[in-house]
Amino acid sequence: MRTCDNCGAEVTPGDGFCGNCGAFLAWNDPVPPPAPAATATAVGAPAARDTAADAARDTGAGAAGAWAGAGAGESVAGDTAGPRADTAAEPVTAAEDTAARRAAALVVPVRPVDDDGPDRPDPVPAAVPAEPPPAADQPRAVRPGLPVAPAPVVRDFAGDAAGAPDDVVCPACGTGNPAGRSFCRRCGGPLAAPAGPAAAVPWWRRLRWPRRRPGRGGLRRLLAVLLVLALLAAAAWAAVRFGPRAVDAVRDRTTTPEAVLPSAVVASSEARGHPARSLVDGLNNRYWAPAADRPATGQYVELTFDPPIRLMDLIVHTGASPQQDVFVRQARPAELTLTLWTGDGPSSTRQLRLSDRPGPQTFHHVVGGVTRLRLTIDASYGAQRGREVALAEVEVFRRP
């Protein structure tokens, strides 16, 4: 069995190339014995030399063997033909030797075309192994592209068969799962039911005293009870003491005051034709004036209310008339002292400063349970001999 000199693989006789590595095998072929036909041709025909030379040029796979056969034929012809053998055994020239070597080096033997000579039968070519068929899946150049994520495959559990009796039902989606699983096969939720939140303790239970050992904490409990009682007593006293005031303050700000007439009006002195009753008759062209034979400073007028009222506002009109020319003919009060009495006696005193102009002047003063109101003249505008200090009108407003 022949082997390839290049790779050492076994070669089938007659192959021109190795079936494993593709190496050319003609170089290792043994020299074939000279054929009888070739010997006969060399003895009987003078063209034996041309035939051997043509065979050496035509056959690429067996070039070396053909060249050796031609030499052997010429020797035989020389021995048997006598003088004609000298002509057939002509030595090979350098050009022919070079052409033969080139032809032997070719992988695929090429037969030159001889246009001038007659057609000759083609020599039998050496066996050439068939080329293997091309592979079906040969890699080819492709254009690179962006990677595309595969679409997720959603499994439908609607048609699942009923599970075993011991399957664990998912608390989230209700799917049955084999025993031993920790997460649902459909939604991935945990199969172990989470512990529910602790029940909320009512607020009244959170206010209970913590349990203590018997015989301990008695003093603390007693002190706590006394403290609670003291706080309750203080809250009750504050409600009694300051509750009415708070209620009155709210009512004072949310109600509209109303006018009230006094039940009685008296004065320390009166000028002729200008009685004290003129202060509350609703006319501002009539006025009260002290007696002319006495100084106006210290003279007063007093209003009495029955029942008592909660005083809110006091409006005072000064002068003899709202007309400016008549207003300046008489003196006007500049300062008045407001004194209020309640059921317990004098409660408050306030100084009222008046402007020297005709018209109403309002003073806000809140006092509850007022029974009497007194206005005392402290100073006057335009006081002269023969002039009277005129106080035209006094309006009192209470809380309804």
Salt bridges, closest charged atoms under 4 A:
ASP29 OD1 - ARG2 NH1 3.23
ASP50 OD1 - ARG49 NH2 3.70
ASP54 OD1 - ARG57 NH2 2.26
ASP54 OD2 - ARG120 NH2 3.51
GLU90 OE1 - ARG49 NE 3.65
ASP97 OD2 - ARG101 NE 3.37
ASP114 OD2 - ARG120 NH1 3.60
ASP122 OD1 - ARG111 NE 3.16
ASP160 OD2 - ARG185 NH1 2.99
ASP248 OD2 - ARG310 NH1 3.78
ASP248 OD1 - ARG399 NH1 3.40
ASP252 OD2 - ARG310 NH2 2.86
ASP252 OD1 - ARG399 NH1 3.00
GLU258 OE2 - ARG398 NE 3.17
ASP281 OD2 - ARG286 NE 3.68
GLU302 OE2 - ARG372 NH1 3.17
GLU302 OE1 - ARG374 NH2 2.68
ASP313 OD1 - HIS364 ND1 2.58
GLU335 OE2 - ARG353 NH1 2.47
ASP356 OD2 - ARG332 NH2 2.87
GLU388 OE1 - HIS274 NE2 3.65
GLU395 OE2 - HIS317 NE2 3.01
